[in-house]
Amino acid sequence: MPVPELNSVLGQAEAVDFLRRTLKGGRFANAYLFHGPIGVGKGTSALAFARAILCASPVASAAQSGLFGAPEPAPAAGDACGRCESCQRAARLQHPDLKFLFPVSGEEKLLDTTIAETLEAWRSDPWFVFAYEKASSIRMSLTRELLRELAYKPFESSRRVVVVRDADRMREDQCSAMLKSIEEPGASTVWVLTASRPTRLPATVRSRCQRVRFAPLAESLVATTLQERLGASVAESRMLAALSGGSLGRAIALRDTEPLEARNQSLALLEAARRGDGAALLKAIQSVNRFGRAGRETLRRLIEFQELWLRDLLRASVGMPREALVNRDREPEIRRLAGSVSAPEIRRRLLALEEALGAIEGNVTPDLALFSAMRRVAEPGFETHEWPAHDAGRWRY
């Protein structure tokens, strides 16, 4: 089923333990913000948490008594029972008191079809990954319809749960529309928002949510999951786990691409920038971008490969072993470059790449955003202003 129990969430013991304690206590905050890197289980945990809230027979203890008092296997305490009708319908996203919003792209007239197709793909594939190749957002029409429904009591359960996936993709007017309901939802509504870039949410929304942090997954866990549950070979799983940066969702998405080729393309852009040949750099960017036909997710992945490369340089500069590097096949080059790049310089380059990610998400022409980022990363003197003293928001987890 698309929505599992909390005990099925991989590698997030601290977050899951907090959610179980909350469920056992039976006292819920108005809203929760699940934040952390992309593809580490925030969305799965949010829906599993909602399923447990709506469960008609929540598990109160870790084991139940079977025949003649012998213990029999049971779900962990503070979780959904998995057997009642509410659990079954919530697992299929068919419970009337579970509302699930997520970003979509395309024309408004095709909105219902787009949502139905996405949900059908998600139900049929337990490892479905939400990806946003085009500009996507949670539509205002759905937001207004939800807010009208929240004015009434829940249909069946004592509470209604609203899960907003990738809430950091909401526009400002959408956040403003939801703010009053998030601030004062009443005892019958619980909001659960997920975000990989929490600083993109307005401070007024963040301040009204109880935050639950999700950490990057261990590389060994990602590799093991790819082998045991998705049938990947040992070599493939190790490579994907190394390139994923602790994100199982990214590793799964990379299986459908040529990750090494994409990484090499990304680093080749930097080589062109270092030569100072602006014309060659722009031509290379247009080729990678396929003259505007490449999606946002593809361009974002190119930048993230460069961020992982910079992380390897930083780790190599402090003497970390080969196993700590993502790009292990280029270890000699990384070791050679690590001695010539300082930590402040790596931070400066990361800020330039973060700015490019923000520009790609906005309305800046991708070719120009990439061109500017590559020149800034390759040439410190190309800067036209001082960088802010604070860290980039996406790295504050």
C-alpha positions as CSV (number, residue, x, y, z in Angstrom):
1,M,0.0,0.0,0.0
2,P,1.3,3.5,-0.7
3,V,1.0,4.7,3.0
4,P,2.8,2.3,5.4
5,E,3.0,2.3,9.1
6,L,5.6,4.4,10.9
7,N,7.7,1.3,11.7
8,S,8.4,0.9,7.9
9,V,10.1,4.3,7.7
10,L,13.8,3.7,6.9
11,G,16.7,5.3,8.8
12,Q,14.8,8.0,10.8
13,A,14.7,6.4,14.3
14,E,14.8,9.8,16.1
15,A,12.0,11.4,14.1
16,V,9.9,8.2,14.3
17,D,10.4,7.9,18.0
18,F,9.2,11.4,18.5
19,L,6.1,10.8,16.4
20,R,5.3,7.6,18.3
21,R,5.6,9.4,21.7
22,T,3.2,12.1,20.3
23,L,0.7,9.5,19.2
24,K,0.8,7.7,22.6
25,G,0.3,10.9,24.4
26,G,-2.7,11.8,22.2
27,R,-1.9,15.5,22.3
28,F,-1.1,17.1,18.9
29,A,0.2,20.5,17.9
30,N,-1.7,22.6,15.5
31,A,0.8,22.0,12.8
32,Y,4.1,20.1,12.2
33,L,6.9,20.9,9.8
34,F,8.9,17.9,8.6
35,H,12.1,19.3,7.2
36,G,15.3,17.7,5.9
37,P,17.0,16.8,2.6
38,I,15.0,15.6,-0.4
39,G,14.2,11.9,-0.6
40,V,14.8,10.8,3.1
41,G,11.3,9.8,4.1
42,K,9.6,13.1,5.1
43,G,6.5,12.5,2.9
44,T,6.2,8.9,3.8
45,S,6.5,9.7,7.5
46,A,3.9,12.5,7.2
47,L,1.3,10.2,5.6
48,A,2.1,7.3,8.1
49,F,1.7,9.8,11.0
50,A,-1.7,10.9,9.5
51,R,-2.7,7.2,9.2
52,A,-1.9,6.6,12.8
53,I,-3.9,9.7,13.9
54,L,-6.9,8.4,12.0
55,C,-6.6,4.8,13.2
56,A,-9.7,3.6,15.0
57,S,-7.6,1.2,17.2
58,P,-4.2,2.7,17.7
59,V,-1.6,0.4,19.2
60,A,-1.1,1.2,22.9
61,S,1.5,-1.4,23.7
62,A,4.4,-3.1,21.9
63,A,2.9,-6.6,22.1
64,Q,-0.6,-8.1,22.4
65,S,-1.5,-11.3,24.2
66,G,-2.3,-14.2,22.0
67,L,-3.8,-17.6,22.8
68,F,-3.2,-18.8,26.4
69,G,-1.4,-15.4,27.1
70,A,1.4,-16.0,24.7
71,P,2.7,-12.8,23.0
72,E,2.0,-12.5,19.3
73,P,3.6,-10.1,16.9
74,A,2.0,-6.6,16.8
75,P,2.8,-3.2,15.4
76,A,5.0,-1.0,17.6
77,A,3.4,1.1,20.3
78,G,2.3,4.5,19.1
79,D,1.5,3.4,15.5
80,A,-1.5,2.5,13.4
81,C,-2.9,-1.0,13.9
82,G,-3.0,-1.7,10.2
83,R,-6.1,-3.7,10.4
84,C,-9.1,-1.4,11.0
85,E,-11.1,0.1,8.2
86,S,-9.7,3.5,8.8
87,C,-6.2,2.2,8.4
88,Q,-7.0,0.4,5.2
89,R,-8.6,3.5,3.6
90,A,-6.0,5.9,4.8
91,A,-3.3,3.6,3.3
92,R,-5.0,4.0,-0.1
93,L,-5.6,7.7,0.4
94,Q,-9.3,7.1,0.4
95,H,-10.1,8.2,3.9
96,P,-12.4,11.3,3.8
97,D,-10.6,12.9,6.7
98,L,-7.1,12.7,5.1
99,K,-6.3,15.5,2.8
100,F,-3.2,15.3,0.7
101,L,-1.9,18.2,-1.3
102,F,1.2,18.2,-3.5
103,P,2.7,20.4,-6.3
104,V,1.6,19.8,-9.8
105,S,2.4,21.4,-13.2
106,G,0.4,21.9,-16.3
107,E,-2.7,23.7,-17.3
108,E,-5.5,24.4,-14.8
109,K,-8.1,22.7,-17.0
110,L,-6.1,19.5,-16.9
111,L,-5.6,19.7,-13.1
112,D,-7.9,16.8,-12.1
113,T,-6.4,14.5,-14.7
114,T,-2.8,15.4,-13.7
115,I,-3.5,14.7,-10.0
116,A,-5.3,11.5,-10.8
117,E,-2.5,10.2,-13.0
118,T,0.1,11.1,-10.4
119,L,-1.8,9.3,-7.6
120,E,-2.3,6.3,-9.8
121,A,1.4,6.1,-10.6
122,W,2.1,6.4,-6.9
123,R,-0.3,3.7,-5.9
124,S,1.1,1.3,-8.4
125,D,4.7,1.9,-7.5
126,P,5.7,1.7,-3.8
127,W,9.0,3.4,-4.7
128,F,7.5,6.2,-6.7
129,V,9.5,9.5,-6.5
130,F,7.8,12.9,-6.8
131,A,9.9,14.9,-9.4
132,Y,9.2,18.4,-10.7
133,E,10.8,18.8,-14.1
134,K,8.6,21.9,-14.8
135,A,7.5,24.8,-12.6
136,S,5.1,23.2,-10.1
137,S,3.1,24.5,-7.2
138,I,0.0,23.6,-5.1
139,R,-2.8,25.2,-6.9
140,M,-4.9,28.0,-5.3
141,S,-8.1,26.4,-6.4
142,L,-7.3,23.3,-4.3
143,T,-6.2,25.5,-1.4
144,R,-9.5,27.4,-1.4
145,E,-11.5,24.1,-1.7
146,L,-9.7,22.7,1.3
147,L,-10.2,25.8,3.4
148,R,-13.9,25.7,2.7
149,E,-14.0,22.1,3.8
150,L,-12.1,22.8,7.0
151,A,-15.0,25.0,8.2
152,Y,-17.0,21.8,8.8
153,K,-16.5,18.9,11.2
154,P,-14.6,15.8,10.1
155,F,-16.6,13.2,8.4
156,E,-15.8,10.1,10.5
157,S,-12.8,10.5,12.8
158,S,-12.4,12.9,15.7
159,R,-9.7,14.7,13.7
160,R,-8.9,15.7,10.1
161,V,-5.3,15.5,9.0
162,V,-4.0,17.8,6.2
163,V,-0.7,16.7,4.6
164,V,1.0,19.2,2.4
165,R,3.9,17.7,0.5
166,D,6.8,20.0,-0.5
167,A,5.1,23.0,1.1
168,D,8.2,25.1,0.3
169,R,6.9,25.2,-3.3
170,M,3.8,27.1,-2.3
171,R,3.5,30.7,-3.5
172,E,3.3,33.5,-1.1
173,D,-0.5,34.0,-1.7
174,Q,-1.1,30.3,-0.9
175,C,0.9,30.5,2.3
176,S,-1.1,33.6,3.3
177,A,-4.4,31.9,2.6
178,M,-3.4,28.9,4.8
179,L,-1.9,30.9,7.6
180,K,-5.0,31.6,9.6
181,S,-6.1,27.9,9.5
182,I,-2.6,26.7,10.4
183,E,-2.5,29.2,13.3
184,E,-5.9,28.3,14.6
185,P,-7.0,25.0,13.1
186,G,-9.2,24.0,16.1
187,A,-9.0,20.7,17.9
188,S,-10.3,18.8,15.0
189,T,-7.5,19.6,12.4
190,V,-3.8,18.7,12.4
191,W,-1.6,20.1,9.7
192,V,1.6,18.3,8.5
193,L,3.9,20.2,6.1
194,T,7.0,18.8,4.5
195,A,9.9,20.9,3.1
196,S,13.4,20.3,2.0
197,R,14.1,24.1,2.0
198,P,12.2,25.3,5.1
199,T,13.6,28.9,4.8
200,R,11.5,29.3,1.6
201,L,8.4,29.1,3.8
202,P,7.4,32.4,5.3
203,A,8.6,32.9,8.9
204,T,4.9,33.3,9.9
205,V,4.2,29.8,8.8
206,R,7.4,28.2,10.2
207,S,6.9,29.8,13.6
208,R,3.5,28.2,14.0
209,C,4.7,24.7,13.3
210,Q,6.4,22.2,15.6
211,R,9.5,21.2,13.6
212,V,10.6,17.6,13.1
213,R,14.1,17.1,11.6
214,F,14.9,14.3,9.1
215,A,18.5,13.6,8.6
216,P,20.3,12.3,5.5
217,L,20.3,8.5,5.3
218,A,23.4,6.4,5.8
219,E,25.1,5.5,2.5
220,S,25.1,1.8,3.6
221,L,21.4,1.9,4.2
222,V,20.7,3.4,0.8
223,A,22.9,0.8,-0.9
224,T,21.3,-2.1,1.0
225,T,17.8,-0.9,0.2
226,L,18.6,-0.6,-3.5
227,Q,19.9,-4.2,-3.5
228,E,17.3,-5.9,-1.4
229,R,14.2,-4.1,-2.4
230,L,14.8,-2.8,-5.9
231,G,17.1,-5.6,-7.2
232,A,20.1,-3.4,-8.0
233,S,23.5,-5.0,-8.4
234,V,26.2,-4.5,-5.7
235,A,28.2,-2.2,-8.0
236,E,25.2,-0.2,-9.1
237,S,23.9,0.2,-5.6
238,R,27.2,1.4,-4.3
239,M,27.6,4.0,-7.0
240,L,24.0,5.3,-6.7
241,A,24.3,5.4,-2.9
242,A,27.6,7.4,-3.2
243,L,26.1,9.9,-5.7
244,S,22.8,10.3,-3.8
245,G,24.3,12.2,-0.9
246,G,22.1,10.3,1.7
247,S,18.9,10.6,-0.3
248,L,17.1,7.3,-1.2
249,G,14.7,9.2,-3.5
250,R,17.6,10.7,-5.4
251,A,19.2,7.3,-5.7
252,I,16.0,5.8,-7.1
253,A,15.6,8.7,-9.6
254,L,19.2,8.3,-10.7
255,R,18.6,4.6,-11.7
256,D,16.6,5.8,-14.7
257,T,19.4,8.1,-15.9
258,E,23.1,7.8,-16.6
259,P,24.5,9.2,-13.3
260,L,28.2,9.0,-14.2
261,E,27.6,10.7,-17.5
262,A,25.5,13.4,-15.8
263,R,28.3,14.0,-13.3
264,N,30.9,14.2,-15.9
265,Q,28.8,16.7,-17.9
266,S,28.5,18.8,-14.7
267,L,32.2,18.8,-14.0
268,A,33.0,19.5,-17.6
269,L,31.1,22.8,-17.4
270,L,33.4,23.9,-14.6
271,E,36.4,23.0,-16.7
272,A,35.2,25.2,-19.5
273,A,34.6,28.1,-17.1
274,R,38.1,27.7,-15.7
275,R,39.6,28.2,-19.1
276,G,37.9,31.6,-19.2
277,D,36.3,30.9,-22.6
278,G,32.8,32.4,-22.2
279,A,31.7,31.4,-25.7
280,A,32.7,27.7,-25.1
281,L,31.0,27.7,-21.7
282,L,27.7,29.1,-23.0
283,K,27.8,26.5,-25.9
284,A,28.4,23.7,-23.4
285,I,25.6,24.9,-21.2
286,Q,23.2,25.1,-24.1
287,S,24.1,21.5,-25.1
288,V,23.5,20.2,-21.6
289,N,20.3,22.2,-21.3
290,R,19.3,20.8,-24.8
291,F,18.5,24.4,-25.8
292,G,15.8,24.7,-23.2
293,R,14.3,21.2,-23.4
294,A,15.9,19.8,-20.3
295,G,13.7,19.9,-17.2
296,R,14.4,21.7,-14.0
297,E,15.2,18.4,-12.2
298,T,17.9,17.7,-14.7
299,L,19.5,21.1,-14.2
300,R,19.2,20.9,-10.5
301,R,20.9,17.5,-10.5
302,L,23.8,19.0,-12.4
303,I,24.3,21.7,-9.8
304,E,24.0,19.2,-7.0
305,F,26.7,17.0,-8.5
306,Q,29.0,20.0,-8.2
307,E,28.0,20.5,-4.6
308,L,28.9,16.9,-3.9
309,W,32.2,17.5,-5.6
310,L,32.9,20.4,-3.3
311,R,32.0,18.4,-0.3
312,D,34.5,15.8,-1.4
313,L,37.2,18.5,-1.7
314,L,36.4,19.6,1.9
315,R,36.5,16.1,3.3
316,A,39.7,15.3,1.5
317,S,41.3,18.5,2.8
318,V,40.8,17.3,6.4
319,G,42.1,13.8,5.7
320,M,38.9,11.7,5.5
321,P,39.3,8.2,4.0
322,R,38.2,7.1,0.6
323,E,35.0,5.7,1.9
324,A,33.8,9.2,2.9
325,L,34.0,10.4,-0.7
326,V,31.2,10.4,-3.2
327,N,33.3,10.6,-6.3
328,R,35.7,7.8,-5.4
329,D,36.6,7.0,-8.9
330,R,38.3,10.4,-9.1
331,E,40.0,10.2,-5.8
332,P,43.5,11.2,-7.0
333,E,42.2,14.4,-8.6
334,I,40.2,15.2,-5.5
335,R,43.3,14.8,-3.3
336,R,45.3,16.9,-5.6
337,L,42.8,19.8,-5.7
338,A,42.0,19.6,-2.0
339,G,45.3,21.1,-1.0
340,S,44.8,24.2,-3.1
341,V,41.2,25.1,-2.0
342,S,40.5,26.6,1.4
343,A,37.3,26.0,3.4
344,P,36.2,29.7,2.9
345,E,36.6,29.3,-0.9
346,I,34.5,26.1,-0.9
347,R,31.8,27.9,1.1
348,R,31.9,30.8,-1.5
349,R,31.4,28.3,-4.3
350,L,28.6,26.6,-2.5
351,L,26.8,29.9,-2.1
352,A,27.2,30.6,-5.8
353,L,25.6,27.2,-6.6
354,E,22.8,27.7,-4.1
355,E,22.0,31.0,-5.8
356,A,21.8,29.2,-9.1
357,L,19.4,26.6,-7.6
358,G,17.2,29.5,-6.4
359,A,17.3,31.1,-9.8
360,I,16.3,27.9,-11.6
361,E,13.3,27.5,-9.3
362,G,12.3,31.1,-10.2
363,N,11.9,32.8,-13.6
364,V,15.5,33.3,-14.5
365,T,16.6,31.8,-17.8
366,P,18.4,28.5,-17.0
367,D,21.2,29.1,-19.4
368,L,22.0,32.5,-17.8
369,A,21.7,31.1,-14.3
370,L,24.1,28.3,-15.1
371,F,26.5,30.6,-16.9
372,S,26.7,33.0,-14.0
373,A,27.1,30.2,-11.5
374,M,30.0,28.6,-13.4
375,R,31.8,31.8,-13.9
376,R,31.5,32.7,-10.2
377,V,32.6,29.3,-9.1
378,A,35.6,29.3,-11.4
379,E,36.7,32.9,-10.9
380,P,36.6,34.6,-7.5
381,G,37.2,38.0,-9.2
382,F,34.0,37.6,-11.2
383,E,31.9,38.5,-8.1
384,T,30.0,41.8,-8.3
385,H,29.0,42.0,-4.6
386,E,30.0,40.6,-1.3
387,W,28.4,37.3,-0.2
388,P,26.2,37.4,3.0
389,A,27.8,36.4,6.3
390,H,25.1,33.8,7.0
391,D,25.0,30.2,5.8
392,A,22.8,29.1,2.8
393,G,19.4,28.2,4.1
394,R,19.2,24.8,2.4
395,W,22.2,23.6,4.4
396,R,20.8,24.4,7.8
397,Y,19.3,21.0,8.8
